[in-house]
Amino acid sequence: MTDARLTPANGRVAASHLRGQVDADVFVDGDPFSVGQVVVDLCAAPAGRRERQLLLGAALTVYERRDGWAFVQCKRDGYVGYVPESVLVTPNATTHRIATPATHAYATESFKSRDLLHLPFGAEVTVVNERPKFFETPNGFIPKKHLRPLEQLFSDPATVAQLYFGVPYLWGGNSTRGVDCSGLVQAAYHACGHLCAGDSDLQSDGLGRLLESGENLLRGDLIFWDGHVAMMVDADTMIHANAHHMAVVYEGLVQATLRIKTQGNGDVTARRRVL
């Protein structure tokens, strides 16, 4: 059975490689585009529920454009959904990503100039020129200290997750403007060069390896409950985005496990190690 979150088919159109696997009126190869908006919801249906979010510079394949909405698949994680046509821009070869919790793009190479955009961690831009303290991009001038080349990956996912400390909880969120539990894990591991699904059930099924019951927890290990995931920052403390605190917080594993069970969400279902 196919997973609709990862299957580029909506009944009217489907990706060419799905011919013979799904029903559709027409099969197409799709066209490459990029996300031209800072943060955009990836919706389950036109103007529908948010499934995940896409950040500036994300590469997409567009399979259908209809009534102001585009049916797309994100190249990085394979997620499928709808975005407003207005966010699509000509595909561009991004070179750098925002490597701090947030930054601004300015009108000139001066921090006193007008700020054009507020950019979250992980958004991707194209550097066209280097100035003493700023990189020039088509989106504006960005402080050099806030960018790093795409190939310069982070080495520790827990360090990335800690950049999100205090970020408000947002169901389906994927940015430092708002994030949910699986979005936090995905951002952390993507920044370290690891493919990672955007939902906790998929992460629990296929991310890294299962830990045996006697194995000690290490920094970066993942703890799963039904519908929830957290990341360990040391052997006793985890960081997670959660609706109880409505934010990304640190919480002791023992205390969190008791609280989550008391709330009726059950016991830990899996422990996984990616690195």
C-alpha positions in Angstrom: 0.0 0.0 0.0 1.4 3.4 -1.0 1.8 6.2 1.5 0.0 9.3 0.2 2.5 11.6 1.9 5.3 10.2 -0.4 3.4 9.3 -3.5 3.1 11.9 -6.3 -0.3 11.0 -7.5 -3.7 12.7 -6.9 -6.0 10.8 -9.3 -5.8 13.4 -12.1 -2.0 13.3 -12.5 0.8 11.1 -11.3 4.5 10.9 -11.8 5.6 8.9 -14.8 7.5 6.4 -12.8 4.2 5.4 -11.1 2.7 4.1 -14.3 1.1 0.7 -13.7 1.2 1.3 -9.9 -1.5 3.9 -9.4 -4.6 5.1 -11.3 -4.4 8.6 -12.9 -5.8 10.4 -15.9 -2.3 11.4 -17.1 1.3 10.5 -16.2 3.9 13.3 -16.3 7.6 13.8 -15.6 7.0 17.0 -13.7 8.9 20.3 -13.9 11.6 21.6 -11.6 10.9 24.7 -9.5 12.2 26.2 -6.2 10.4 27.7 -3.3 10.6 31.5 -3.5 8.9 32.2 -0.1 10.6 32.2 3.2 8.3 29.5 4.7 5.3 27.9 3.0 2.8 25.3 4.1 2.8 22.0 2.2 -0.9 21.2 2.3 -2.8 17.9 2.0 -5.2 19.5 -0.4 -5.6 23.0 -2.0 -6.1 25.4 0.9 -6.2 22.3 3.2 -4.5 21.1 6.3 -0.8 21.7 6.7 1.2 18.5 6.4 4.7 19.9 6.6 6.5 23.2 5.7 9.0 24.1 3.0 11.7 26.7 3.3 13.2 29.2 0.9 15.3 27.5 -1.8 13.8 24.1 -1.4 13.8 22.2 -4.7 10.4 20.9 -6.0 9.0 18.8 -8.8 5.7 20.3 -9.9 3.2 17.8 -11.4 0.1 19.9 -11.7 -0.9 23.6 -11.6 -4.6 24.1 -11.1 -6.8 26.9 -9.8 -3.8 28.8 -8.2 -2.4 25.7 -6.5 0.5 23.4 -7.5 0.7 19.7 -6.7 4.4 19.2 -5.9 6.9 16.8 -4.4 9.9 18.0 -2.3 13.1 16.6 -3.7 14.9 16.4 -0.3 12.5 14.2 1.6 9.9 13.1 -1.1 6.9 14.7 0.7 3.9 15.4 -1.6 1.3 18.1 -1.3 0.0 21.4 -2.5 1.5 24.9 -2.4 0.2 28.2 -3.8 1.5 28.7 -7.3 2.7 32.1 -6.3 5.6 30.7 -4.2 7.1 28.9 -7.2 10.2 30.4 -8.8 12.6 29.3 -11.5 14.9 26.6 -10.1 18.1 28.0 -8.8 21.3 26.4 -7.7 21.5 27.4 -4.0 25.0 27.6 -2.5 24.6 28.4 1.2 22.1 27.8 4.1 21.2 29.9 7.1 23.3 28.3 9.9 22.0 30.4 12.9 18.6 30.3 14.5 17.6 33.2 12.3 19.0 36.1 10.3 18.0 39.0 8.1 18.6 39.9 4.5 19.4 43.6 4.1 18.9 46.1 1.3 22.6 47.0 1.4 25.8 45.8 3.0 25.0 47.6 6.2 23.1 46.4 9.2 21.5 49.8 9.4 19.9 49.4 6.0 16.3 48.2 5.6 15.8 44.5 6.4 14.1 42.8 3.5 13.5 39.3 4.9 13.7 37.4 8.2 15.2 34.0 7.3 15.1 30.9 9.6 17.7 28.2 10.1 18.0 25.9 7.1 16.7 28.3 4.4 18.9 28.1 1.3 20.1 31.1 -0.7 22.4 31.7 -3.7 25.5 33.7 -3.0 26.5 35.9 -6.0 29.1 38.1 -4.5 31.3 38.3 -1.3 31.7 41.6 0.5 33.9 42.2 3.7 31.1 41.3 6.2 28.2 40.3 4.0 27.3 37.9 1.2 25.3 39.3 -1.6 22.3 37.2 -2.7 19.3 37.8 -4.9 17.3 38.1 -1.6 19.6 40.8 -0.2 22.8 41.1 1.8 23.2 38.5 4.5 25.8 38.6 7.3 28.6 36.2 6.4 28.8 34.8 9.9 25.2 33.5 9.5 25.7 31.4 6.4 27.7 28.3 5.6 28.2 26.5 2.3 25.8 23.7 1.7 28.6 21.2 1.7 29.8 22.3 5.1 27.6 20.1 7.2 27.0 20.1 10.9 28.5 17.1 12.7 26.2 16.9 15.8 22.4 16.8 15.3 21.8 17.6 19.0 23.7 20.8 18.6 21.3 21.7 15.7 18.3 20.8 17.8 19.6 23.0 20.6 19.5 26.0 18.2 15.7 25.6 18.3 15.4 25.9 22.1 12.4 28.1 23.0 10.9 28.0 19.5 7.1 27.8 19.7 5.4 24.5 19.0 3.6 24.4 15.6 1.9 21.2 14.3 3.6 20.4 11.0 6.1 23.2 11.5 9.6 23.0 10.0 11.3 26.2 10.9 12.6 28.3 13.8 9.3 30.3 13.5 7.5 27.2 14.7 8.3 23.5 14.7 6.8 20.2 15.9 8.6 17.1 17.3 9.4 15.4 14.0 10.2 18.6 12.2 12.9 19.3 14.8 14.4 15.9 14.3 14.3 16.2 10.5 16.0 19.6 10.6 18.7 18.4 12.9 19.6 15.3 10.8 19.2 17.1 7.5 21.7 19.7 8.6 24.2 16.8 9.3 23.7 15.3 5.8 21.3 12.5 6.8 18.1 11.8 4.9 15.2 12.0 7.3 11.4 11.7 6.9 9.3 14.5 8.3 6.9 12.4 10.5 7.7 10.5 13.6 6.1 7.2 12.4 8.4 7.1 9.4 11.4 8.1 11.5 10.6 5.3 14.0 10.3 2.7 11.2 13.4 3.5 9.2 15.8 6.0 10.8 19.1 4.5 12.0 19.0 1.3 14.0 17.0 0.1 16.9 18.8 0.1 20.2 18.8 -3.0 22.3 17.2 -2.8 25.7 20.6 -2.9 27.5 22.3 -0.2 25.4 23.0 3.1 27.1 21.6 6.2 25.5 24.0 8.7 23.9 23.7 12.2 22.7 21.7 12.3 19.5 19.7 9.1 20.1 16.0 9.3 19.5 13.2 8.2 21.8 9.8 7.4 20.3 6.3 7.3 21.7 3.1 6.8 19.7 3.0 10.0 17.6 6.0 11.7 19.3 9.8 11.8 19.2 12.5 13.4 21.3 16.3 13.6 21.0 18.7 13.0 23.8 21.3 15.7 24.6 22.9 13.5 27.2 22.2 10.2 28.9 19.4 11.7 31.0 18.1 14.8 29.3 16.2 15.1 26.0 15.1 18.0 23.9 11.8 18.0 22.0 9.1 20.2 20.6 5.9 19.3 22.4 2.3 20.5 22.8 2.5 20.2 26.6 5.0 23.0 26.9 4.0 24.5 23.4 7.7 25.0 22.8 11.0 23.3 22.2 12.3 22.4 25.7 14.7 20.3 27.7 13.1 17.6 29.8 14.4 14.8 31.9 13.8 11.4 30.2 12.4 9.8 33.3 10.1 12.7 34.1 8.9 13.0 30.5 8.3 9.3 30.2 6.1 9.4 33.3 4.3 12.5 32.2 3.6 11.2 28.7 2.3 7.9 30.1 0.1 9.7 32.7 -1.4 11.8 29.9 -2.5 8.6 28.2 0.0 8.5 25.4 1.6 5.2 26.5 5.1 3.9 26.9 8.2 4.4 24.8 7.8 2.5 21.6 11.4 2.6 20.2 14.8 3.9 20.8 17.0 4.5 17.7 20.6 5.6 16.9 21.4 7.3 13.6 25.1 8.1 14.0 
